[in-house]
Amino acid sequence: MPSAPQTNVISPDVLEILRCPVTASALRQDGDFLVSVSDDTIRYPIEHGVPRLLADAASRDTPEETPTP
């Protein structure tokens, strides 16, 4: 699945030093979000080119639950 177009591109050099404030893992860019590599449900918005790396700014994508028969 292709990722969303990136309007706020974070430099690879900057991504190398940024860490997720919740998991302390590295981050990868996915469109206008930075995503924790150890838990891809944790996403941080990038607003006007600035990542909001605050635990309370994180959104969690929850996998859709499959109904059990």
mmCIF file of the N, C-alpha and C atoms, coordinates in Angstrom:
data_MODEL
# 
_entry.id   MODEL 
# 
loop_
_atom_site.group_PDB 
_atom_site.id 
_atom_site.type_symbol 
_atom_site.label_atom_id 
_atom_site.label_alt_id 
_atom_site.label_comp_id 
_atom_site.label_asym_id 
_atom_site.label_entity_id 
_atom_site.label_seq_id 
_atom_site.pdbx_PDB_ins_code 
_atom_site.Cartn_x 
_atom_site.Cartn_y 
_atom_site.Cartn_z 
_atom_site.occupancy 
_atom_site.B_iso_or_equiv 
_atom_site.pdbx_formal_charge 
_atom_site.auth_seq_id 
_atom_site.auth_comp_id 
_atom_site.auth_asym_id 
_atom_site.auth_atom_id 
_atom_site.pdbx_PDB_model_num 
ATOM 1   N N  . MET A 1 1  ? 0.840   -1.166  0.000  1.00 0.00 ? 1  MET A N  1 
ATOM 2   C CA . MET A 1 1  ? 0.000   0.000   0.000  1.00 0.00 ? 1  MET A CA 1 
ATOM 3   C C  . MET A 1 1  ? 0.888   1.233   0.000  1.00 0.00 ? 1  MET A C  1 
ATOM 4   N N  . PRO A 1 2  ? 0.709   2.139   -0.959 1.00 0.00 ? 2  PRO A N  1 
ATOM 5   C CA . PRO A 1 2  ? 1.564   3.330   -1.006 1.00 0.00 ? 2  PRO A CA 1 
ATOM 6   C C  . PRO A 1 2  ? 1.236   4.270   0.148  1.00 0.00 ? 2  PRO A C  1 
ATOM 7   N N  . SER A 1 3  ? 2.278   4.948   0.639  1.00 0.00 ? 3  SER A N  1 
ATOM 8   C CA . SER A 1 3  ? 2.041   5.903   1.725  1.00 0.00 ? 3  SER A CA 1 
ATOM 9   C C  . SER A 1 3  ? 1.490   7.205   1.158  1.00 0.00 ? 3  SER A C  1 
ATOM 10  N N  . ALA A 1 4  ? 0.923   8.007   2.043  1.00 0.00 ? 4  ALA A N  1 
ATOM 11  C CA . ALA A 1 4  ? 0.334   9.283   1.647  1.00 0.00 ? 4  ALA A CA 1 
ATOM 12  C C  . ALA A 1 4  ? 1.422   10.224  1.155  1.00 0.00 ? 4  ALA A C  1 
ATOM 13  N N  . PRO A 1 5  ? 1.084   11.158  0.250  1.00 0.00 ? 5  PRO A N  1 
ATOM 14  C CA . PRO A 1 5  ? 2.084   12.113  -0.218 1.00 0.00 ? 5  PRO A CA 1 
ATOM 15  C C  . PRO A 1 5  ? 2.626   12.941  0.950  1.00 0.00 ? 5  PRO A C  1 
ATOM 16  N N  . GLN A 1 6  ? 3.915   13.185  0.924  1.00 0.00 ? 6  GLN A N  1 
ATOM 17  C CA . GLN A 1 6  ? 4.548   13.920  2.012  1.00 0.00 ? 6  GLN A CA 1 
ATOM 18  C C  . GLN A 1 6  ? 4.592   15.407  1.697  1.00 0.00 ? 6  GLN A C  1 
ATOM 19  N N  . THR A 1 7  ? 3.948   16.202  2.539  1.00 0.00 ? 7  THR A N  1 
ATOM 20  C CA . THR A 1 7  ? 3.991   17.642  2.359  1.00 0.00 ? 7  THR A CA 1 
ATOM 21  C C  . THR A 1 7  ? 4.989   18.271  3.315  1.00 0.00 ? 7  THR A C  1 
ATOM 22  N N  . ASN A 1 8  ? 5.263   17.605  4.434  1.00 0.00 ? 8  ASN A N  1 
ATOM 23  C CA . ASN A 1 8  ? 6.231   18.066  5.425  1.00 0.00 ? 8  ASN A CA 1 
ATOM 24  C C  . ASN A 1 8  ? 7.350   17.027  5.500  1.00 0.00 ? 8  ASN A C  1 
ATOM 25  N N  . VAL A 1 9  ? 8.378   17.193  4.703  1.00 0.00 ? 9  VAL A N  1 
ATOM 26  C CA . VAL A 1 9  ? 9.449   16.200  4.666  1.00 0.00 ? 9  VAL A CA 1 
ATOM 27  C C  . VAL A 1 9  ? 10.488  16.517  5.734  1.00 0.00 ? 9  VAL A C  1 
ATOM 28  N N  . ILE A 1 10 ? 10.746  15.526  6.589  1.00 0.00 ? 10 ILE A N  1 
ATOM 29  C CA . ILE A 1 10 ? 11.760  15.651  7.633  1.00 0.00 ? 10 ILE A CA 1 
ATOM 30  C C  . ILE A 1 10 ? 13.063  15.083  7.082  1.00 0.00 ? 10 ILE A C  1 
ATOM 31  N N  . SER A 1 11 ? 14.137  15.801  7.266  1.00 0.00 ? 11 SER A N  1 
ATOM 32  C CA . SER A 1 11 ? 15.444  15.396  6.760  1.00 0.00 ? 11 SER A CA 1 
ATOM 33  C C  . SER A 1 11 ? 15.854  14.037  7.352  1.00 0.00 ? 11 SER A C  1 
ATOM 34  N N  . PRO A 1 12 ? 16.442  13.160  6.541  1.00 0.00 ? 12 PRO A N  1 
ATOM 35  C CA . PRO A 1 12 ? 16.924  11.873  7.063  1.00 0.00 ? 12 PRO A CA 1 
ATOM 36  C C  . PRO A 1 12 ? 17.917  12.046  8.219  1.00 0.00 ? 12 PRO A C  1 
ATOM 37  N N  . ASP A 1 13 ? 18.732  13.112  8.182  1.00 0.00 ? 13 ASP A N  1 
ATOM 38  C CA . ASP A 1 13 ? 19.682  13.363  9.270  1.00 0.00 ? 13 ASP A CA 1 
ATOM 39  C C  . ASP A 1 13 ? 18.954  13.653  10.580 1.00 0.00 ? 13 ASP A C  1 
ATOM 40  N N  . VAL A 1 14 ? 17.846  14.363  10.496 1.00 0.00 ? 14 VAL A N  1 
ATOM 41  C CA . VAL A 1 14 ? 17.050  14.672  11.687 1.00 0.00 ? 14 VAL A CA 1 
ATOM 42  C C  . VAL A 1 14 ? 16.332  13.418  12.171 1.00 0.00 ? 14 VAL A C  1 
ATOM 43  N N  . LEU A 1 15 ? 15.782  12.635  11.235 1.00 0.00 ? 15 LEU A N  1 
ATOM 44  C CA . LEU A 1 15 ? 15.097  11.400  11.623 1.00 0.00 ? 15 LEU A CA 1 
ATOM 45  C C  . LEU A 1 15 ? 16.019  10.438  12.367 1.00 0.00 ? 15 LEU A C  1 
ATOM 46  N N  . GLU A 1 16 ? 17.303  10.463  12.043 1.00 0.00 ? 16 GLU A N  1 
ATOM 47  C CA . GLU A 1 16 ? 18.271  9.584   12.717 1.00 0.00 ? 16 GLU A CA 1 
ATOM 48  C C  . GLU A 1 16 ? 18.349  9.848   14.209 1.00 0.00 ? 16 GLU A C  1 
ATOM 49  N N  . ILE A 1 17 ? 18.159  11.104  14.623 1.00 0.00 ? 17 ILE A N  1 
ATOM 50  C CA . ILE A 1 17 ? 18.335  11.427  16.042 1.00 0.00 ? 17 ILE A CA 1 
ATOM 51  C C  . ILE A 1 17 ? 17.019  11.510  16.816 1.00 0.00 ? 17 ILE A C  1 
ATOM 52  N N  . LEU A 1 18 ? 15.890  11.631  16.111 1.00 0.00 ? 18 LEU A N  1 
ATOM 53  C CA . LEU A 1 18 ? 14.599  11.710  16.804 1.00 0.00 ? 18 LEU A CA 1 
ATOM 54  C C  . LEU A 1 18 ? 14.201  10.340  17.345 1.00 0.00 ? 18 LEU A C  1 
ATOM 55  N N  . ARG A 1 19 ? 13.540  10.328  18.503 1.00 0.00 ? 19 ARG A N  1 
ATOM 56  C CA . ARG A 1 19 ? 13.056  9.100   19.119 1.00 0.00 ? 19 ARG A CA 1 
ATOM 57  C C  . ARG A 1 19 ? 11.622  9.302   19.585 1.00 0.00 ? 19 ARG A C  1 
ATOM 58  N N  . CYS A 1 20 ? 10.873  8.221   19.614 1.00 0.00 ? 20 CYS A N  1 
ATOM 59  C CA . CYS A 1 20 ? 9.498   8.231   20.093 1.00 0.00 ? 20 CYS A CA 1 
ATOM 60  C C  . CYS A 1 20 ? 9.513   8.471   21.604 1.00 0.00 ? 20 CYS A C  1 
ATOM 61  N N  . PRO A 1 21 ? 8.767   9.454   22.101 1.00 0.00 ? 21 PRO A N  1 
ATOM 62  C CA . PRO A 1 21 ? 8.759   9.717   23.537 1.00 0.00 ? 21 PRO A CA 1 
ATOM 63  C C  . PRO A 1 21 ? 8.053   8.630   24.351 1.00 0.00 ? 21 PRO A C  1 
ATOM 64  N N  . VAL A 1 22 ? 7.276   7.786   23.705 1.00 0.00 ? 22 VAL A N  1 
ATOM 65  C CA . VAL A 1 22 ? 6.571   6.716   24.414 1.00 0.00 ? 22 VAL A CA 1 
ATOM 66  C C  . VAL A 1 22 ? 7.403   5.438   24.458 1.00 0.00 ? 22 VAL A C  1 
ATOM 67  N N  . THR A 1 23 ? 7.975   5.036   23.308 1.00 0.00 ? 23 THR A N  1 
ATOM 68  C CA . THR A 1 23 ? 8.691   3.760   23.226 1.00 0.00 ? 23 THR A CA 1 
ATOM 69  C C  . THR A 1 23 ? 10.204  3.912   23.177 1.00 0.00 ? 23 THR A C  1 
ATOM 70  N N  . ALA A 1 24 ? 10.695  5.115   22.960 1.00 0.00 ? 24 ALA A N  1 
ATOM 71  C CA . ALA A 1 24 ? 12.123  5.418   22.810 1.00 0.00 ? 24 ALA A CA 1 
ATOM 72  C C  . ALA A 1 24 ? 12.736  4.782   21.564 1.00 0.00 ? 24 ALA A C  1 
ATOM 73  N N  . SER A 1 25 ? 11.911  4.318   20.648 1.00 0.00 ? 25 SER A N  1 
ATOM 74  C CA . SER A 1 25 ? 12.422  3.730   19.416 1.00 0.00 ? 25 SER A CA 1 
ATOM 75  C C  . SER A 1 25 ? 12.581  4.807   18.344 1.00 0.00 ? 25 SER A C  1 
ATOM 76  N N  . ALA A 1 26 ? 13.226  4.433   17.258 1.00 0.00 ? 26 ALA A N  1 
ATOM 77  C CA . ALA A 1 26 ? 13.396  5.335   16.120 1.00 0.00 ? 26 ALA A CA 1 
ATOM 78  C C  . ALA A 1 26 ? 12.028  5.627   15.506 1.00 0.00 ? 26 ALA A C  1 
ATOM 79  N N  . LEU A 1 27 ? 11.987  6.659   14.669 1.00 0.00 ? 27 LEU A N  1 
ATOM 80  C CA . LEU A 1 27 ? 10.761  7.053   13.986 1.00 0.00 ? 27 LEU A CA 1 
ATOM 81  C C  . LEU A 1 27 ? 10.977  6.996   12.488 1.00 0.00 ? 27 LEU A C  1 
ATOM 82  N N  . ARG A 1 28 ? 9.895   6.744   11.770 1.00 0.00 ? 28 ARG A N  1 
ATOM 83  C CA . ARG A 1 28 ? 9.926   6.815   10.296 1.00 0.00 ? 28 ARG A CA 1 
ATOM 84  C C  . ARG A 1 28 ? 8.805   7.731   9.870  1.00 0.00 ? 28 ARG A C  1 
ATOM 85  N N  . GLN A 1 29 ? 8.976   8.370   8.715  1.00 0.00 ? 29 GLN A N  1 
ATOM 86  C CA . GLN A 1 29 ? 7.949   9.292   8.240  1.00 0.00 ? 29 GLN A CA 1 
ATOM 87  C C  . GLN A 1 29 ? 6.951   8.560   7.361  1.00 0.00 ? 29 GLN A C  1 
ATOM 88  N N  . ASP A 1 30 ? 5.686   8.843   7.589  1.00 0.00 ? 30 ASP A N  1 
ATOM 89  C CA . ASP A 1 30 ? 4.593   8.319   6.775  1.00 0.00 ? 30 ASP A CA 1 
ATOM 90  C C  . ASP A 1 30 ? 3.655   9.485   6.498  1.00 0.00 ? 30 ASP A C  1 
ATOM 91  N N  . GLY A 1 31 ? 3.824   10.129  5.363  1.00 0.00 ? 31 GLY A N  1 
ATOM 92  C CA . GLY A 1 31 ? 3.017   11.298  5.028  1.00 0.00 ? 31 GLY A CA 1 
ATOM 93  C C  . GLY A 1 31 ? 3.295   12.431  5.995  1.00 0.00 ? 31 GLY A C  1 
ATOM 94  N N  . ASP A 1 32 ? 2.264   12.955  6.611  1.00 0.00 ? 32 ASP A N  1 
ATOM 95  C CA . ASP A 1 32 ? 2.404   14.059  7.555  1.00 0.00 ? 32 ASP A CA 1 
ATOM 96  C C  . ASP A 1 32 ? 2.470   13.568  9.002  1.00 0.00 ? 32 ASP A C  1 
ATOM 97  N N  . PHE A 1 33 ? 3.000   12.371  9.183  1.00 0.00 ? 33 PHE A N  1 
ATOM 98  C CA . PHE A 1 33 ? 3.140   11.786  10.516 1.00 0.00 ? 33 PHE A CA 1 
ATOM 99  C C  . PHE A 1 33 ? 4.504   11.136  10.663 1.00 0.00 ? 33 PHE A C  1 
ATOM 100 N N  . LEU A 1 34 ? 4.993   11.098  11.912 1.00 0.00 ? 34 LEU A N  1 
ATOM 101 C CA . LEU A 1 34 ? 6.141   10.268  12.256 1.00 0.00 ? 34 LEU A CA 1 
ATOM 102 C C  . LEU A 1 34 ? 5.578   9.078   13.022 1.00 0.00 ? 34 LEU A C  1 
ATOM 103 N N  . VAL A 1 35 ? 6.060   7.889   12.681 1.00 0.00 ? 35 VAL A N  1 
ATOM 104 C CA . VAL A 1 35 ? 5.518   6.653   13.232 1.00 0.00 ? 35 VAL A CA 1 
ATOM 105 C C  . VAL A 1 35 ? 6.621   5.918   13.971 1.00 0.00 ? 35 VAL A C  1 
ATOM 106 N N  . SER A 1 36 ? 6.295   5.426   15.155 1.00 0.00 ? 36 SER A N  1 
ATOM 107 C CA . SER A 1 36 ? 7.247   4.643   15.939 1.00 0.00 ? 36 SER A CA 1 
ATOM 108 C C  . SER A 1 36 ? 7.537   3.332   15.212 1.00 0.00 ? 36 SER A C  1 
ATOM 109 N N  . VAL A 1 37 ? 8.818   2.979   15.054 1.00 0.00 ? 37 VAL A N  1 
ATOM 110 C CA . VAL A 1 37 ? 9.142   1.742   14.348 1.00 0.00 ? 37 VAL A CA 1 
ATOM 111 C C  . VAL A 1 37 ? 8.890   0.508   15.204 1.00 0.00 ? 37 VAL A C  1 
ATOM 112 N N  . SER A 1 38 ? 8.842   0.669   16.527 1.00 0.00 ? 38 SER A N  1 
ATOM 113 C CA . SER A 1 38 ? 8.588   -0.495  17.377 1.00 0.00 ? 38 SER A CA 1 
ATOM 114 C C  . SER A 1 38 ? 7.092   -0.735  17.608 1.00 0.00 ? 38 SER A C  1 
ATOM 115 N N  . ASP A 1 39 ? 6.262   0.269   17.364 1.00 0.00 ? 39 ASP A N  1 
ATOM 116 C CA . ASP A 1 39 ? 4.807   0.134   17.510 1.00 0.00 ? 39 ASP A CA 1 
ATOM 117 C C  . ASP A 1 39 ? 4.170   1.060   16.491 1.00 0.00 ? 39 ASP A C  1 
ATOM 118 N N  . ASP A 1 40 ? 3.878   0.512   15.319 1.00 0.00 ? 40 ASP A N  1 
ATOM 119 C CA . ASP A 1 40 ? 3.409   1.378   14.226 1.00 0.00 ? 40 ASP A CA 1 
ATOM 120 C C  . ASP A 1 40 ? 1.994   1.914   14.422 1.00 0.00 ? 40 ASP A C  1 
ATOM 121 N N  . THR A 1 41 ? 1.400   1.669   15.584 1.00 0.00 ? 41 THR A N  1 
ATOM 122 C CA . THR A 1 41 ? 0.105   2.293   15.878 1.00 0.00 ? 41 THR A CA 1 
ATOM 123 C C  . THR A 1 41 ? 0.289   3.671   16.509 1.00 0.00 ? 41 THR A C  1 
ATOM 124 N N  . ILE A 1 42 ? 1.520   4.001   16.927 1.00 0.00 ? 42 ILE A N  1 
ATOM 125 C CA . ILE A 1 42 ? 1.790   5.308   17.548 1.00 0.00 ? 42 ILE A CA 1 
ATOM 126 C C  . ILE A 1 42 ? 2.278   6.269   16.471 1.00 0.00 ? 42 ILE A C  1 
ATOM 127 N N  . ARG A 1 43 ? 1.520   7.349   16.272 1.00 0.00 ? 43 ARG A N  1 
ATOM 128 C CA . ARG A 1 43 ? 1.804   8.314   15.207 1.00 0.00 ? 43 ARG A CA 1 
ATOM 129 C C  . ARG A 1 43 ? 1.814   9.722   15.783 1.00 0.00 ? 43 ARG A C  1 
ATOM 130 N N  . TYR A 1 44 ? 2.774   10.520  15.341 1.00 0.00 ? 44 TYR A N  1 
ATOM 131 C CA . TYR A 1 44 ? 2.907   11.911  15.773 1.00 0.00 ? 44 TYR A CA 1 
ATOM 132 C C  . TYR A 1 44 ? 2.711   12.821  14.576 1.00 0.00 ? 44 TYR A C  1 
ATOM 133 N N  . PRO A 1 45 ? 1.858   13.827  14.688 1.00 0.00 ? 45 PRO A N  1 
ATOM 134 C CA . PRO A 1 45 ? 1.619   14.719  13.549 1.00 0.00 ? 45 PRO A CA 1 
ATOM 135 C C  . PRO A 1 45 ? 2.804   15.648  13.297 1.00 0.00 ? 45 PRO A C  1 
ATOM 136 N N  . ILE A 1 46 ? 2.963   16.003  12.039 1.00 0.00 ? 46 ILE A N  1 
ATOM 137 C CA . ILE A 1 46 ? 3.932   17.031  11.642 1.00 0.00 ? 46 ILE A CA 1 
ATOM 138 C C  . ILE A 1 46 ? 3.095   18.230  11.216 1.00 0.00 ? 46 ILE A C  1 
ATOM 139 N N  . GLU A 1 47 ? 3.227   19.326  11.948 1.00 0.00 ? 47 GLU A N  1 
ATOM 140 C CA . GLU A 1 47 ? 2.428   20.517  11.671 1.00 0.00 ? 47 GLU A CA 1 
ATOM 141 C C  . GLU A 1 47 ? 3.323   21.664  11.243 1.00 0.00 ? 47 GLU A C  1 
ATOM 142 N N  . HIS A 1 48 ? 3.107   22.154  10.042 1.00 0.00 ? 48 HIS A N  1 
ATOM 143 C CA . HIS A 1 48 ? 3.902   23.256  9.476  1.00 0.00 ? 48 HIS A CA 1 
ATOM 144 C C  . HIS A 1 48 ? 5.393   22.919  9.490  1.00 0.00 ? 48 HIS A C  1 
ATOM 145 N N  . GLY A 1 49 ? 5.713   21.656  9.212  1.00 0.00 ? 49 GLY A N  1 
ATOM 146 C CA . GLY A 1 49 ? 7.105   21.220  9.141  1.00 0.00 ? 49 GLY A CA 1 
ATOM 147 C C  . GLY A 1 49 ? 7.733   20.866  10.475 1.00 0.00 ? 49 GLY A C  1 
ATOM 148 N N  . VAL A 1 50 ? 6.965   20.953  11.572 1.00 0.00 ? 50 VAL A N  1 
ATOM 149 C CA . VAL A 1 50 ? 7.503   20.687  12.912 1.00 0.00 ? 50 VAL A CA 1 
ATOM 150 C C  . VAL A 1 50 ? 6.794   19.471  13.504 1.00 0.00 ? 50 VAL A C  1 
ATOM 151 N N  . PRO A 1 51 ? 7.537   18.405  13.841 1.00 0.00 ? 51 PRO A N  1 
ATOM 152 C CA . PRO A 1 51 ? 6.896   17.245  14.460 1.00 0.00 ? 51 PRO A CA 1 
ATOM 153 C C  . PRO A 1 51 ? 6.478   17.552  15.895 1.00 0.00 ? 51 PRO A C  1 
ATOM 154 N N  . ARG A 1 52 ? 5.268   17.136  16.269 1.00 0.00 ? 52 ARG A N  1 
ATOM 155 C CA . ARG A 1 52 ? 4.772   17.297  17.642 1.00 0.00 ? 52 ARG A CA 1 
ATOM 156 C C  . ARG A 1 52 ? 5.071   16.011  18.396 1.00 0.00 ? 52 ARG A C  1 
ATOM 157 N N  . LEU A 1 53 ? 6.268   15.924  18.942 1.00 0.00 ? 53 LEU A N  1 
ATOM 158 C CA . LEU A 1 53 ? 6.708   14.708  19.628 1.00 0.00 ? 53 LEU A CA 1 
ATOM 159 C C  . LEU A 1 53 ? 6.399   14.766  21.119 1.00 0.00 ? 53 LEU A C  1 
ATOM 160 N N  . LEU A 1 54 ? 5.132   14.892  21.428 1.00 0.00 ? 54 LEU A N  1 
ATOM 161 C CA . LEU A 1 54 ? 4.667   14.879  22.803 1.00 0.00 ? 54 LEU A CA 1 
ATOM 162 C C  . LEU A 1 54 ? 3.763   13.661  22.963 1.00 0.00 ? 54 LEU A C  1 
ATOM 163 N N  . ALA A 1 55 ? 3.899   12.973  24.093 1.00 0.00 ? 55 ALA A N  1 
ATOM 164 C CA . ALA A 1 55 ? 3.098   11.769  24.306 1.00 0.00 ? 55 ALA A CA 1 
ATOM 165 C C  . ALA A 1 55 ? 1.606   12.062  24.158 1.00 0.00 ? 55 ALA A C  1 
ATOM 166 N N  . ASP A 1 56 ? 1.152   13.231  24.621 1.00 0.00 ? 56 ASP A N  1 
ATOM 167 C CA . ASP A 1 56 ? -0.275  13.537  24.512 1.00 0.00 ? 56 ASP A CA 1 
ATOM 168 C C  . ASP A 1 56 ? -0.692  13.948  23.101 1.00 0.00 ? 56 ASP A C  1 
ATOM 169 N N  . ALA A 1 57 ? 0.260   14.207  22.214 1.00 0.00 ? 57 ALA A N  1 
ATOM 170 C CA . ALA A 1 57 ? -0.061  14.542  20.824 1.00 0.00 ? 57 ALA A CA 1 
ATOM 171 C C  . ALA A 1 57 ? -0.135  13.290  19.954 1.00 0.00 ? 57 ALA A C  1 
ATOM 172 N N  . ALA A 1 58 ? 0.327   12.166  20.485 1.00 0.00 ? 58 ALA A N  1 
ATOM 173 C CA . ALA A 1 58 ? 0.346   10.923  19.714 1.00 0.00 ? 58 ALA A CA 1 
ATOM 174 C C  . ALA A 1 58 ? -1.067  10.420  19.493 1.00 0.00 ? 58 ALA A C  1 
ATOM 175 N N  . SER A 1 59 ? -1.274  9.866   18.323 1.00 0.00 ? 59 SER A N  1 
ATOM 176 C CA . SER A 1 59 ? -2.542  9.185   18.065 1.00 0.00 ? 59 SER A CA 1 
ATOM 177 C C  . SER A 1 59 ? -2.213  7.707   17.904 1.00 0.00 ? 59 SER A C  1 
ATOM 178 N N  . ARG A 1 60 ? -3.133  6.887   18.294 1.00 0.00 ? 60 ARG A N  1 
ATOM 179 C CA . ARG A 1 60 ? -2.932  5.440   18.169 1.00 0.00 ? 60 ARG A CA 1 
ATOM 180 C C  . ARG A 1 60 ? -3.908  4.901   17.145 1.00 0.00 ? 60 ARG A C  1 
ATOM 181 N N  . ASP A 1 61 ? -3.352  4.281   16.127 1.00 0.00 ? 61 ASP A N  1 
ATOM 182 C CA . ASP A 1 61 ? -4.183  3.575   15.146 1.00 0.00 ? 61 ASP A CA 1 
ATOM 183 C C  . ASP A 1 61 ? -4.397  2.183   15.696 1.00 0.00 ? 61 ASP A C  1 
ATOM 184 N N  . THR A 1 62 ? -5.634  1.800   15.879 1.00 0.00 ? 62 THR A N  1 
ATOM 185 C CA . THR A 1 62 ? -5.897  0.456   16.361 1.00 0.00 ? 62 THR A CA 1 
ATOM 186 C C  . THR A 1 62 ? -6.292  -0.419  15.201 1.00 0.00 ? 62 THR A C  1 
ATOM 187 N N  . PRO A 1 63 ? -5.738  -1.615  15.134 1.00 0.00 ? 63 PRO A N  1 
ATOM 188 C CA . PRO A 1 63 ? -6.109  -2.512  14.034 1.00 0.00 ? 63 PRO A CA 1 
ATOM 189 C C  . PRO A 1 63 ? -7.598  -2.852  14.132 1.00 0.00 ? 63 PRO A C  1 
ATOM 190 N N  . GLU A 1 64 ? -8.201  -2.957  12.969 1.00 0.00 ? 64 GLU A N  1 
ATOM 191 C CA . GLU A 1 64 ? -9.622  -3.303  12.968 1.00 0.00 ? 64 GLU A CA 1 
ATOM 192 C C  . GLU A 1 64 ? -9.803  -4.709  13.502 1.00 0.00 ? 64 GLU A C  1 
ATOM 193 N N  . GLU A 1 65 ? -10.780 -4.854  14.379 1.00 0.00 ? 65 GLU A N  1 
ATOM 194 C CA . GLU A 1 65 ? -11.022 -6.160  14.959 1.00 0.00 ? 65 GLU A CA 1 
ATOM 195 C C  . GLU A 1 65 ? -11.866 -6.988  13.998 1.00 0.00 ? 65 GLU A C  1 
ATOM 196 N N  . THR A 1 66 ? -11.504 -8.254  13.890 1.00 0.00 ? 66 THR A N  1 
ATOM 197 C CA . THR A 1 66 ? -12.255 -9.164  13.052 1.00 0.00 ? 66 THR A CA 1 
ATOM 198 C C  . THR A 1 66 ? -13.300 -9.874  13.904 1.00 0.00 ? 66 THR A C  1 
ATOM 199 N N  . PRO A 1 67 ? -14.540 -9.855  13.491 1.00 0.00 ? 67 PRO A N  1 
ATOM 200 C CA . PRO A 1 67 ? -15.551 -10.535 14.296 1.00 0.00 ? 67 PRO A CA 1 
ATOM 201 C C  . PRO A 1 67 ? -15.292 -12.031 14.360 1.00 0.00 ? 67 PRO A C  1 
ATOM 202 N N  . THR A 1 68 ? -15.540 -12.594 15.520 1.00 0.00 ? 68 THR A N  1 
ATOM 203 C CA . THR A 1 68 ? -15.362 -14.034 15.687 1.00 0.00 ? 68 THR A CA 1 
ATOM 204 C C  . THR A 1 68 ? -16.683 -14.721 15.442 1.00 0.00 ? 68 THR A C  1 
ATOM 205 N N  . PRO A 1 69 ? -16.657 -15.886 14.780 1.00 0.00 ? 69 PRO A N  1 
ATOM 206 C CA . PRO A 1 69 ? -17.915 -16.581 14.458 1.00 0.00 ? 69 PRO A CA 1 
ATOM 207 C C  . PRO A 1 69 ? -18.568 -17.179 15.686 1.00 0.00 ? 69 PRO A C  1 
# 
